[in-house]
């Protein structure tokens, strides 16, 4: 292969990846959250400051100061939560 052909392929690949990133960012700006897919909310397994979303006492991810908070969740693949010691698919306090 010649150098010109390699450079053209690399440039085309970079453009495709860039356009994909722009489209993904546009979806997030329009308020469309990324789908969880096969992920479930697993309560009681978080590390301090490593929760995925709002819990009683705060409204943002990463703000839970307590590890293994039974009301804070971390997204895990479906079926894994029940296998983790202390994991539950339901919060302690609704």
N, C-alpha and C positions, 0 to 999 in steps of 0.2 A: 504494500500500500504506500502511496505517497503521502508526504506530510500535509499537503493541502486537504486531502480526503479525510485524514484523521482530525484535523482542526475543524473542518465543517461538521463532522459527526459529533465532536465534543461540544461545539457551539449549539447545535440543534438539541442535544440532550439537556444542556443547561437551560435553554429557553423553555423546553417542555416542563422541566422541574419548577422553574420560576413561575410559569403560568398556573401550574397546579397549586403552588403555595398561595398565589394571589386569589385564586378561586376559593380556597379553603378559608383564608382570612376574611374574604367578603361574606361567606356564610356565617362566620362567627360574629361579625359586626352587625348582621341583620337579626341577631338574637337567636339563631338556630344553634342549639348546643349539639355537640358531637354525640351521636348515639352511644349508649353503653354497650350495645351488642349483647354478648354473652356474659356481661359483668353484672354482679349483684352488690348491693350495699352490705358490708360485713361490719357489724358493730362490735366494739370492745377489743379490737386488736391494734388500734392505732398507737404509734409512738408519740411522745410529746411533740407538738407542732407539726405533725404529719397527717392530720385528718384531711379528708377530701372535700368536705363541705360543712355547712352551717350546723351547729349543735346548740343546745341550750346554753346561754351565756355569751355567745359570740355569733357573728353572722358571716364568717369568711373561712375559707380553707386555710389550714396551717396555723390557726389561732388557738387550738385547744392545748392548754398547758399541761393537761393531765394525760399520762400514758394509760392505755387500756381503758379509756373512758367508755362506759356502756352505752352512752348516747352519741358517740362520735363514730363515723364510719369511714371505711377505706373501701374503694371499689376492688373487688377480687373476681377472678373467673368463677363462673357458676359451678357449684359443687365443692369449691375449696373452703369456703367459710366454715362449714360444719366440721371440717377436718382440723381446724386450728383451735387450740385450747383457748377457751374463753370467747370464741367467735359466735355470733348470733346474727340472723338475718332480720331481727326485730330489735328496735331500741328498747332500753330499760324503761324510759318514760316517753310515751308518745307525744 
